[in-house]
Amino acid sequence: MASNNSLFEKVNPYSGKPMESVQRSEALNVIQSIQTVKKALPAWSQTSSEEKIKVFRSWIEMITANLDQWVSLEATESGLSHEFVREEGFQPVIDLLNQTIAILNQPPGESDQSVGILSEGSAQPGQSSSPSVVPPTATGVIAIITSWNLSFRLVMERLIPGLAAGNVVLVNSSFHVPSTKNILSQLLNSDLLKQSVQHLFSNEDALSILINHPGIRAISYVGSEDNFKKLVQPESWLQKKFQLSLGTKNNLVLLPGCDLSQLPQILRASLCGMGQLCWNTPRIFLLDSMKEEFVRALKDFSAGLKPSLVESDGNLLTPLIDQHRVNATVAKKKQIIQEGGKILCGGEMVDSPSGLHFNPLFSEDLPNCSELQQDNLGLPVFLVTTVKYQHEMAKWANLSPYSQLTSIWGDETKAGKVASQLDSAIIQLNHWTTKIPAGTGRKLSFVGNSDFGIHGSFYSDPRALVKN
């Protein structure tokens, strides 16, 4: 909990013990950081591809050398498992660095992420043409604002292309995971990099300045839709580029052919992160004919869950990130009952040192148009919906204002028919992973410029030379 408006006391979700006091950034800190990166922009924007490659290679070496320590720290702060954070949080960053190095190694115009272009009427039928390539310019000053979900990855999958394109960057990550700032401070191993990337833990007033300041040309935001709408000013929409990941309401679809003896593996999509992650699947759809077997398997599975007391023990029942999430879960349980829903199983506090462990709550019989069915909850609350016909699954799933991913388990032929009717941007068949491209989503799950390419239209300003 915060002791005052500027200090946040980070508590270990596993043990309940204090970990670190986090100083929140205020308005003056934001202004000073913007001034610092703007001064660094001319030098960093002129940095050669060769020098950027050296930086990114050094990052790979540092991440690899410190991997277990850094993974353990983020996993502990986030209340997630070591294995999950390693494979889903840090390995994708290493992969992205290698991909970025490969792009920077290519001559201008050869990469499909390189924008060059042009010429109106320069090639005649039957004639060859060698179009002139006009390198794009960096967008300039970019702000990255992220939630605590796999914090290091969310920051780096935006910071890496941002720097590779020649931008300077303000990073505002979640104070729930202070290790992100500590890791960045080690990666920024030159004076120019330290000036080109500034880190903030902003309070609400400072965050509003960061989003609306005229000196910032682009915002990449991952967080609550309500918070963003409260902070952004109308004129900013006309002045800036935006990448907005505003929430999810993902689906887990169980079809005939789904092996319910594998329910522990299937439910990882919902329970890795206890429903708090933007990749989790809080809505579960199945046919009426499968309900009896599913409920029996679910109750057996739920009864066998054991709380995870350290990030390395591998138990699925990990803690919630803070007391606020516990209180919100208790409130949603009451709301389910008030709205006519039934509790299938779970929904009780678990005795643990931190008091942040909560048995995942599975409910049924909520109206499909209810607030709980539509809203982005981010809690260990899972809504089971049974239907008579398969096409009804897509019908009800598509009502949500969010649309990121659906994980379908069962016969591939039947899965294909359901998948073709879903609005989801990503369909995962008989598996689940968070390893999907940044910016994936439809509706409110992603709004704005979806071009994450180094030389694309978000991180760069493409230019075209038009010949007569």
C-alpha positions as CSV (number, residue, x, y, z in Angstrom):
1,M,0.0,0.0,0.0
2,A,1.1,3.6,-0.5
3,S,2.1,5.5,2.6
4,N,1.6,8.8,0.8
5,N,1.0,10.1,-2.7
6,S,4.7,9.7,-3.7
7,L,5.8,6.5,-2.0
8,F,4.7,3.0,-2.7
9,E,5.7,0.2,-0.4
10,K,6.1,-2.9,-2.5
11,V,5.1,-6.1,-0.7
12,N,6.1,-9.7,-1.6
13,P,2.8,-11.3,-2.8
14,Y,4.1,-14.7,-1.7
15,S,5.3,-13.9,1.8
16,G,3.6,-10.6,2.6
17,K,6.9,-9.1,3.6
18,P,8.1,-5.6,2.5
19,M,10.4,-5.7,-0.5
20,E,11.1,-2.1,-1.6
21,S,10.0,1.5,-1.2
22,V,9.2,2.9,-4.7
23,Q,9.4,6.6,-5.2
24,R,6.6,7.7,-7.5
25,S,7.4,10.3,-10.2
26,E,5.7,13.7,-9.9
27,A,5.0,16.4,-12.5
28,L,8.4,18.0,-12.2
29,N,10.2,14.6,-12.8
30,V,8.2,14.1,-16.0
31,I,9.1,17.6,-17.4
32,Q,12.8,17.1,-16.5
33,S,12.8,13.6,-18.2
34,I,11.2,15.0,-21.3
35,Q,13.9,17.7,-21.5
36,T,16.6,15.2,-21.0
37,V,15.6,12.9,-23.8
38,K,14.9,15.7,-26.2
39,K,18.5,16.9,-25.7
40,A,19.7,13.3,-26.5
41,L,17.5,13.0,-29.7
42,P,19.9,14.5,-32.2
43,A,22.8,12.2,-31.1
44,W,20.8,9.0,-30.8
45,S,18.8,9.5,-34.0
46,Q,22.1,9.6,-35.9
47,T,23.5,6.5,-34.2
48,S,24.5,4.0,-36.8
49,S,23.0,0.5,-37.2
50,E,26.4,-1.0,-36.4
51,E,26.4,0.8,-33.0
52,K,22.8,-0.1,-32.3
53,I,23.7,-3.8,-33.0
54,K,26.5,-3.6,-30.5
55,V,24.1,-2.3,-27.9
56,F,21.5,-5.0,-28.5
57,R,24.2,-7.7,-28.5
58,S,25.4,-6.5,-25.2
59,W,21.8,-6.6,-23.9
60,I,21.5,-10.3,-25.0
61,E,24.7,-11.1,-23.1
62,M,23.6,-9.2,-20.0
63,I,20.1,-10.8,-19.9
64,T,21.6,-14.3,-20.5
65,A,24.2,-13.8,-17.7
66,N,21.7,-12.5,-15.2
67,L,18.7,-14.5,-16.4
68,D,17.9,-16.6,-13.3
69,Q,18.3,-13.7,-10.9
70,W,16.3,-11.2,-13.0
71,V,13.5,-13.8,-13.7
72,S,13.3,-14.7,-10.0
73,L,13.0,-11.1,-9.0
74,E,10.2,-10.3,-11.5
75,A,8.4,-13.5,-10.7
76,T,8.5,-12.8,-7.0
77,E,7.3,-9.2,-7.4
78,S,4.5,-10.3,-9.7
79,G,3.3,-13.4,-7.9
80,L,4.0,-15.5,-10.9
81,S,6.0,-18.7,-11.4
82,H,9.7,-18.7,-12.3
83,E,9.2,-21.0,-15.3
84,F,6.4,-18.9,-16.6
85,V,8.2,-15.6,-16.4
86,R,11.3,-17.1,-17.9
87,E,9.6,-18.7,-20.9
88,E,6.8,-16.1,-21.5
89,G,8.5,-12.9,-20.2
90,F,12.3,-13.0,-20.8
91,Q,12.8,-15.5,-23.7
92,P,10.6,-13.4,-26.1
93,V,12.8,-10.4,-25.3
94,I,16.0,-12.3,-26.3
95,D,14.2,-13.5,-29.4
96,L,13.2,-9.9,-30.3
97,L,16.7,-8.6,-29.8
98,N,18.0,-11.3,-32.2
99,Q,15.3,-10.4,-34.8
100,T,16.1,-6.7,-34.5
101,I,19.8,-7.3,-35.0
102,A,19.0,-9.3,-38.2
103,I,16.8,-6.4,-39.5
104,L,19.5,-3.8,-38.7
105,N,22.1,-6.0,-40.5
106,Q,20.1,-5.8,-43.8
107,P,20.8,-3.1,-46.3
108,P,18.1,-0.4,-46.5
109,G,15.2,-1.5,-48.6
110,E,15.8,-5.2,-48.3
111,S,13.9,-5.8,-45.0
112,D,10.2,-6.1,-45.3
113,Q,10.1,-3.8,-42.3
114,S,12.0,-1.1,-44.2
115,V,10.0,1.6,-45.9
116,G,11.4,3.1,-48.9
117,I,9.4,4.3,-51.8
118,L,8.0,5.3,-54.4
119,S,7.6,6.6,-57.7
120,E,4.6,7.4,-59.5
121,G,5.0,6.5,-63.2
122,S,8.6,5.5,-62.9
123,A,8.2,2.0,-64.3
124,Q,6.7,1.4,-67.7
125,P,5.2,-1.9,-68.7
126,G,8.1,-4.2,-69.9
127,Q,10.7,-2.0,-68.3
128,S,12.7,-2.7,-65.1
129,S,12.8,-0.1,-62.4
130,S,15.1,0.7,-59.5
131,P,13.0,2.8,-57.2
132,S,14.8,5.4,-55.1
133,V,14.7,4.6,-51.4
134,V,14.1,7.4,-49.0
135,P,15.0,6.3,-45.4
136,P,12.3,7.1,-42.9
137,T,13.1,9.5,-40.0
138,A,12.6,8.6,-36.4
139,T,9.2,9.7,-34.9
140,G,11.1,11.5,-32.1
141,V,10.1,11.4,-28.4
142,I,8.0,8.3,-27.6
143,A,6.3,7.4,-24.3
144,I,5.8,3.8,-23.2
145,I,3.3,3.2,-20.5
146,T,2.7,-0.4,-19.3
147,S,1.0,-2.5,-16.7
148,W,2.6,-5.1,-14.4
149,N,1.8,-8.1,-16.5
150,L,5.2,-9.6,-17.6
151,S,6.5,-6.1,-17.1
152,F,10.0,-6.5,-18.6
153,R,8.6,-8.0,-21.8
154,L,5.8,-5.4,-22.2
155,V,8.4,-2.6,-21.9
156,M,11.1,-4.2,-24.1
157,E,8.9,-5.2,-27.0
158,R,8.2,-1.5,-27.4
159,L,11.6,0.0,-26.3
160,I,13.7,-2.2,-28.7
161,P,12.0,-1.1,-31.9
162,G,11.7,2.4,-30.6
163,L,15.4,2.7,-30.0
164,A,16.3,0.8,-33.2
165,A,14.3,3.3,-35.2
166,G,16.3,6.2,-33.7
167,N,13.8,7.4,-31.1
168,V,14.4,8.6,-27.6
169,V,12.0,7.0,-25.0
170,L,10.2,7.7,-21.7
171,V,9.3,4.5,-20.0
172,N,6.6,4.4,-17.3
173,S,6.2,0.9,-16.0
174,S,4.2,-0.4,-13.1
175,F,5.4,0.3,-9.6
176,H,4.2,-3.2,-8.7
177,V,7.3,-4.5,-10.5
178,P,10.2,-2.2,-9.6
179,S,12.8,-4.7,-10.9
180,T,12.0,-3.5,-14.4
181,K,13.6,-0.1,-13.6
182,N,16.5,-1.8,-12.0
183,I,17.2,-4.0,-15.0
184,L,16.9,-1.1,-17.4
185,S,19.4,0.9,-15.4
186,Q,21.9,-1.9,-16.0
187,L,21.1,-2.3,-19.7
188,L,21.5,1.4,-20.3
189,N,25.3,1.2,-20.1
190,S,26.4,4.3,-21.8
191,D,26.0,8.0,-21.1
192,L,24.0,8.5,-24.4
193,L,21.7,5.6,-23.6
194,K,21.1,6.9,-20.1
195,Q,20.0,10.2,-21.5
196,S,18.0,8.7,-24.4
197,V,15.9,6.5,-22.1
198,Q,14.3,7.9,-18.9
199,H,12.3,5.7,-16.5
200,L,9.3,6.9,-14.5
201,F,6.9,5.6,-11.9
202,S,4.3,8.3,-12.4
203,N,1.5,9.3,-10.1
204,E,-1.8,10.1,-11.8
205,D,-1.1,13.8,-12.3
206,A,2.3,13.1,-13.7
207,L,0.9,10.4,-16.0
208,S,-1.5,12.9,-17.4
209,I,1.3,15.3,-18.2
210,L,3.2,12.4,-19.9
211,I,0.3,11.5,-22.1
212,N,-0.7,15.0,-23.1
213,H,2.7,16.8,-23.3
214,P,3.1,18.4,-26.8
215,G,6.7,17.4,-26.9
216,I,5.8,13.7,-27.0
217,R,4.9,12.5,-30.5
218,A,3.8,8.9,-29.8
219,I,2.3,6.9,-26.9
220,S,2.3,3.2,-26.6
221,Y,0.0,2.3,-23.8
222,V,-1.0,-1.0,-22.0
223,G,-3.5,-0.6,-19.3
224,S,-7.1,0.2,-18.3
225,E,-9.4,1.8,-20.7
226,D,-11.1,3.8,-17.9
227,N,-7.8,5.1,-16.7
228,F,-6.7,6.2,-20.1
229,K,-9.9,7.9,-21.0
230,K,-9.7,9.8,-17.7
231,L,-6.1,11.0,-18.4
232,V,-6.1,11.8,-22.1
233,Q,-7.1,15.3,-23.3
234,P,-9.1,15.6,-26.6
235,E,-6.5,17.6,-28.4
236,S,-3.9,14.9,-27.9
237,W,-5.8,12.6,-30.3
238,L,-5.0,15.1,-33.1
239,Q,-1.3,15.6,-32.2
240,K,0.0,12.1,-31.5
241,K,0.4,8.6,-32.7
242,F,-1.2,6.0,-30.4
243,Q,-0.9,2.3,-29.7
244,L,-3.5,1.5,-27.1
245,S,-4.0,-2.0,-25.5
246,L,-7.0,-1.2,-23.4
247,G,-8.1,-4.6,-22.0
248,T,-9.2,-8.1,-22.9
249,K,-12.0,-10.6,-22.4
250,N,-10.5,-13.7,-23.8
251,N,-12.3,-17.0,-24.2
252,L,-11.6,-20.7,-23.5
253,V,-13.8,-22.9,-25.7
254,L,-14.2,-26.6,-25.0
255,L,-15.6,-28.7,-27.8
256,P,-16.4,-32.4,-28.3
257,G,-13.1,-34.3,-28.5
258,C,-11.6,-32.2,-25.7
259,D,-9.9,-34.6,-23.2
260,L,-11.2,-33.4,-19.9
261,S,-8.7,-35.6,-18.1
262,Q,-6.2,-32.9,-19.3
263,L,-8.1,-30.2,-17.5
264,P,-5.1,-29.0,-15.5
265,Q,-3.3,-28.3,-18.7
266,I,-6.3,-26.7,-20.4
267,L,-7.0,-24.4,-17.5
268,R,-3.5,-22.9,-17.5
269,A,-5.0,-20.5,-20.0
270,S,-7.2,-19.2,-17.2
271,L,-5.1,-19.7,-14.1
272,C,-1.5,-18.9,-15.0
273,G,-1.6,-15.5,-13.3
274,M,-4.9,-16.3,-11.6
275,G,-7.0,-14.4,-14.2
276,Q,-5.0,-11.2,-13.7
277,L,-3.0,-11.3,-17.0
278,C,-4.2,-9.7,-20.2
279,W,-3.7,-13.1,-21.9
280,N,-5.9,-15.1,-19.5
281,T,-9.2,-16.6,-20.5
282,P,-11.9,-15.6,-18.0
283,R,-14.9,-16.8,-20.1
284,I,-15.3,-20.6,-20.6
285,F,-17.7,-22.0,-23.1
286,L,-18.9,-25.6,-23.5
287,L,-21.8,-27.6,-24.7
288,D,-24.7,-28.6,-22.4
289,S,-23.8,-32.2,-23.2
290,M,-20.3,-31.8,-21.7
291,K,-21.4,-29.9,-18.5
292,E,-21.7,-32.9,-16.1
293,E,-18.3,-34.3,-16.9
294,F,-16.7,-30.8,-16.9
295,V,-18.1,-29.8,-13.5
296,R,-17.0,-33.1,-12.0
297,A,-13.5,-32.7,-13.4
298,L,-13.4,-29.0,-12.4
299,K,-14.3,-29.7,-8.8
300,D,-11.7,-32.5,-8.5
301,F,-9.1,-30.2,-10.0
302,S,-10.1,-27.3,-7.7
303,A,-10.0,-29.4,-4.6
304,G,-6.4,-30.4,-5.4
305,L,-5.0,-26.9,-5.8
306,K,-2.2,-26.0,-3.4
307,P,-1.0,-22.4,-2.8
308,S,2.3,-21.5,-4.3
309,L,4.5,-20.0,-1.5
310,V,7.6,-19.2,-3.5
311,E,8.1,-18.4,-7.2
312,S,10.0,-21.6,-7.8
313,D,7.6,-24.3,-6.4
314,G,5.6,-24.6,-9.6
315,N,2.1,-24.7,-7.9
316,L,-0.6,-23.1,-10.0
317,L,-2.4,-21.3,-7.2
318,T,-0.2,-18.2,-7.2
319,P,-1.0,-15.1,-5.1
320,L,-2.8,-12.0,-6.3
321,I,-0.7,-8.9,-6.9
322,D,-2.1,-6.9,-4.0
323,Q,-4.9,-6.6,-1.4
324,H,-6.9,-4.5,-3.8
325,R,-7.3,-7.5,-6.1
326,V,-8.4,-9.6,-3.1
327,N,-11.1,-7.1,-2.1
328,A,-12.3,-6.8,-5.7
329,T,-12.6,-10.6,-6.0
330,V,-14.7,-10.7,-2.9
331,A,-16.9,-7.9,-4.3
332,K,-17.4,-9.7,-7.6
333,K,-18.4,-12.9,-5.8
334,K,-21.2,-11.0,-4.1
335,Q,-22.2,-9.4,-7.5
336,I,-22.4,-12.8,-9.2
337,I,-24.9,-14.0,-6.6
338,Q,-26.9,-10.7,-6.7
339,E,-27.2,-11.1,-10.5
340,G,-28.6,-14.6,-10.3
341,G,-25.4,-16.5,-10.9
342,K,-24.3,-19.7,-9.1
343,I,-20.9,-20.6,-7.7
344,L,-19.7,-23.9,-9.1
345,C,-16.6,-24.0,-6.9
346,G,-13.9,-21.8,-5.3
347,G,-14.1,-18.3,-4.2
348,E,-12.6,-18.6,-0.8
349,M,-9.5,-17.1,0.7
350,V,-6.6,-19.6,1.2
351,D,-4.5,-19.5,4.4
352,S,-1.1,-18.2,3.4
353,P,1.6,-16.0,4.8
354,S,0.7,-13.0,2.6
355,G,-3.1,-13.3,2.7
356,L,-3.2,-12.8,-1.0
357,H,-4.0,-16.4,-2.1
358,F,-7.5,-16.9,-3.4
359,N,-9.1,-20.1,-4.6
360,P,-10.2,-19.4,-8.2
361,L,-13.9,-18.7,-8.4
362,F,-15.9,-20.6,-11.2
363,S,-19.5,-19.5,-11.7
364,E,-22.4,-20.3,-14.0
365,D,-25.8,-19.1,-15.1
366,L,-24.9,-15.4,-15.4
367,P,-26.8,-13.6,-18.3
368,N,-24.6,-13.3,-21.3
369,C,-25.3,-9.6,-21.5
370,S,-24.4,-8.9,-17.9
371,E,-21.7,-6.5,-16.9
372,L,-19.5,-9.3,-15.5
373,Q,-19.7,-11.2,-18.8
374,Q,-18.5,-8.1,-20.7
375,D,-16.1,-6.2,-18.5
376,N,-12.3,-6.7,-18.3
377,L,-12.1,-8.0,-14.7
378,G,-8.4,-9.1,-14.2
379,L,-9.4,-11.3,-11.3
380,P,-9.6,-15.0,-10.4
381,V,-13.2,-15.0,-11.5
382,F,-14.1,-17.4,-14.3
383,L,-17.5,-17.4,-16.0
384,V,-18.7,-20.8,-17.3
385,T,-21.4,-20.6,-20.0
386,T,-23.0,-23.7,-21.4
387,V,-24.9,-23.7,-24.7
388,K,-26.9,-26.1,-26.8
389,Y,-25.3,-25.4,-30.1
390,Q,-21.7,-24.6,-31.1
391,H,-22.6,-21.4,-33.0
392,E,-23.9,-19.9,-29.8
393,M,-20.4,-19.8,-28.4
394,A,-19.3,-17.3,-31.0
395,K,-22.5,-15.4,-30.7
396,W,-22.1,-14.7,-27.0
397,A,-18.3,-14.3,-27.1
398,N,-18.5,-11.7,-29.8
399,L,-20.7,-9.4,-27.6
400,S,-17.7,-8.3,-25.6
401,P,-16.2,-4.9,-26.4
402,Y,-12.8,-6.6,-26.2
403,S,-11.3,-9.1,-28.6
404,Q,-7.8,-10.5,-28.3
405,L,-7.6,-14.3,-28.2
406,T,-9.6,-17.5,-27.9
407,S,-8.1,-20.9,-26.9
408,I,-10.1,-23.7,-28.4
409,W,-9.7,-27.3,-27.2
410,G,-11.3,-30.3,-29.1
411,D,-11.7,-31.8,-32.5
412,E,-9.9,-29.7,-35.2
413,T,-12.8,-29.8,-37.7
414,K,-15.3,-28.5,-35.2
415,A,-12.8,-26.0,-33.9
416,G,-12.3,-24.6,-37.4
417,K,-16.1,-23.9,-37.7
418,V,-16.2,-22.1,-34.4
419,A,-13.0,-20.2,-35.1
420,S,-14.4,-18.8,-38.4
421,Q,-17.3,-17.2,-36.5
422,L,-15.2,-15.6,-33.7
423,D,-14.1,-11.9,-33.7
424,S,-10.9,-12.9,-31.8
425,A,-7.6,-11.6,-33.4
426,I,-5.8,-14.9,-32.4
427,I,-7.2,-18.4,-32.3
428,Q,-5.1,-21.0,-30.4
429,L,-6.0,-24.6,-31.1
430,N,-5.4,-27.2,-28.4
431,H,-2.8,-25.0,-26.7
432,W,-2.3,-21.6,-25.0
433,T,0.5,-19.2,-24.9
434,T,1.1,-15.5,-24.2
435,K,3.6,-15.3,-27.1
436,I,1.5,-13.3,-29.5
437,P,2.7,-10.2,-31.3
438,A,2.6,-6.9,-29.4
439,G,-0.5,-4.9,-30.4
440,T,-2.6,-8.0,-31.2
441,G,-6.3,-7.3,-30.7
442,R,-9.6,-6.0,-32.2
443,K,-12.2,-3.7,-30.8
444,L,-10.9,-2.1,-27.5
445,S,-8.2,-4.7,-27.1
446,F,-6.1,-2.7,-29.5
447,V,-6.8,0.8,-30.9
448,G,-4.5,2.9,-33.0
449,N,-1.4,2.3,-35.1
450,S,-0.6,-1.4,-35.1
451,D,2.7,-1.1,-37.0
452,F,5.4,-2.3,-34.6
453,G,8.0,-2.5,-37.4
454,I,11.2,-0.6,-36.9
455,H,10.7,1.5,-40.0
456,G,6.9,1.4,-39.9
457,S,4.6,4.3,-39.4
458,F,4.6,4.3,-35.5
459,Y,8.2,4.3,-34.6
460,S,9.2,6.2,-37.8
461,D,7.9,8.8,-40.2
462,P,8.0,7.1,-43.6
463,R,8.8,9.4,-46.5
464,A,8.1,9.1,-50.2
465,L,9.9,10.6,-53.2
466,V,7.5,11.0,-56.0
467,K,8.9,11.5,-59.5
468,N,7.0,13.0,-62.5
